[in-house]
Amino acid sequence: MHEEVVPGAIAGGTPELTVTVPDLEPVQSRLLVAVWLLVVTAGLAALVCALVPVGPAWLDGVGAVAIVSAYSWGLAARTGGRPVVFGVLALVLGVLVLVLDQDYLRTGAAVMTCVVSAVLGVMATTPAVKFVRAARECVVAVLVAGIGAMATIGFDPVVSVARFEYVTLGLALVGAFGVVYRLGAGLHGLGRRGLVVVAIGGVVLAVTLLYAEMLRRYGSQGMVDQLLDGVRWSRHHLGAFPRPIETVLGIPALAWGCHMRARRRQGWWLCAFGAAATASVANALVNPAISLVECGLSVLYGLVVGLVIGFVVIRADLALTGSRGQGGRRLEEAAAVRPEPPRTAALL
């Protein structure tokens, strides 16, 4: 909005009028958001129809191209890049993949789609003064990554499941930290607190990844069987088993990071570890041995358990660093006024 001064009909007579004129930029921004949502909805509808299946066989490819193009546009716009360039580039590459129809091209497109979805899921979050808001932001990130998961398999990749998961997780973390490096004002913006939380996140990530690999290679058969029995029990009685890296690291880090971002910019470094959750969600459907229902339940269970862990971590953080005494929590929440652009605006 801006103001224009309209002079009176007679000089010195009728007083000047101040007229408020709406700016065109907010209208254009809302229009772009509406078009973006329309493209994502159309792409998702095509993917669902292909999954049922209903309609022609090429619907999954078209839906995947629509999603990755919109997501590339959205990620570039959110991170202060060139959305037109990256959106059109993703569209052109996606169409070429469908036309050439080579396994290695489809697999590469699936990797790109998975990584872009994972990073966008993290970047689409906003600061959270209260835990309830932090939980909502985690749900938003998971939904974004979940749509990306359907687009990922829409390219029909030919993959080794474990290798695909490791590659997409690594690239998503690199991409998230690359953006956060700019948002967090570089390494010197970490501070002592930021160094501590990044070190904790790095240790949890290493332990989560290495433990499974070390157990598979060097663990005793009895221990492996005992752990597998727990997984089988959960799958038999609950329908699924939570995805470990989403549950232990990704969701707690994203919830804590969004909560911290309302207070300190170091929260962005924690949010970067949230890519472990969004990447895990985005590549969840790649394994053909797991049904769609089981994939959905495993993501849901990981989200719920991860939020419980995140709540405990946030409460411990507030107990150690928050305001004390009567009404301390309200005082701490009232002081959490660090501003950030809204969800549909550029962060940089």
Residue, then its C-alpha position, 0 to 999 in steps of 0.5 A: m500500500h502507498e499514499e498519494v496526495v490529491p490537491g484541493a480544487i481551489a488553492g488554499g480552500t479545500p484541504e488536500l486528501t490522502v488516498t491510499v492506493p494498493d500496491l500491485e506487488p502483493v496482488q502479483s505475489r498472491l497470483l503467483v502463489a495461486v498458480w503454484l498451488l494449482v500446478v502442484t495440485a494438478g501434478l498430484a492429481a495426475l500422480v494419484c490417478a496413475l497410482v489407482p490406476v486411472g487414465p493413460a500410462w503417461l500420467d505419472g511422468v507428467g505429474a512428476v515433471a509438474i511437481v519437480s518444476a513447481y518445487s524447483w521454482g518454489l525453492a529458488a523463490r524461497t532462497g532468493g534465487r531465480p525461480v523462472v530460470f530454475g523452474v523452466l530448467a527443471l521443466v525442460l529437463g523433465v520433459l527430456v527425461l520422459v521423451l528419451d526414456q532412459d533408465y539412468l535419466r529417470t533415476g537421475a531425475a528421481v534423485m533430483t526430485c527427492v533432493v529438491s523436495a527434501v530441501l524445500g520441505v525444510m525451507a518452507t517452515t517458519p519460526a515457532v514461538k510455541f511447541v504447537r506451532a513447531a509441530r505444525e511446521c513439521v507437519v508442513a515439511v512432511l507434507v511437502a516431502g510426501i508430495g515429493a515422494m510421489a513425484t520421485i516414483g513418478f519417474d519410475p527409477v531403477v535403483s538400489v534402495a539403500r544406495f538411493e537413500y544414502v545418496t538422496l540423504g547426503l545431497a539433501l543435507v548438503g543442500a540444506f546446509g548450503v542454504v543455511y550457511r547463507l541464512g545463518a550469516g556464515l560460520h561466524g554466525l554460529g556462536r557457542r550455542g550454535l556450535v554445540v547444537v550442530a555438534i550434537g546433531g552431527v553426532v546423532l546423525a553419525v550414530t544413526l547411520l553408522y549403528a545400522e551399518m555396523l550392526r549389519r556387518y559386525g553385530s551378533q546374529g542374536m542381537v540382529d534377530q532380536l532387533l528384527d523381531g521388534v521391527r516385525w512385531s511393530r509391522h504386524h501389530l501397528g502396520a509399520f515401523p517408524r523410519p529411524i532417522e526421521t524419528v531420532l534426528g530429523i523431526p526433533a531437530l526441525a521442531w527444535g530448530c523452528h522453536m529456536r528460530a523465533r529467538r535466535r538465528q542459530g535455529w537455522w543450523l538445527c533446521a538443516f538437520g531436518a533434511a534428514a526427516t524430509a529426505s527420509v520421507a521423500n525417498a520412502l516410496v522407492n522401496p517396492a517391497i513396502s506398500l503405500v499404506e505401510c510407508g504412510l504409517s511409518v512416516l506418521y509414526g516417525l512424525v509422532v514419536g519425533l515430535v515427542i522427542g522434540f518436545v522433551v528437548i525443547r522443554a529441557d532447553l527452556a529449563l536450562t536457558g529460559s526465563r525462570g520464576q513465576g510466569g517465566r514461560r510467558l515472559e520467554e515467549a513474549a521476548a521471542v520476537r525475531p522476525e522472518p519473512p512469511r512462508t511464501a516470501a523470499l528468505l534472502 
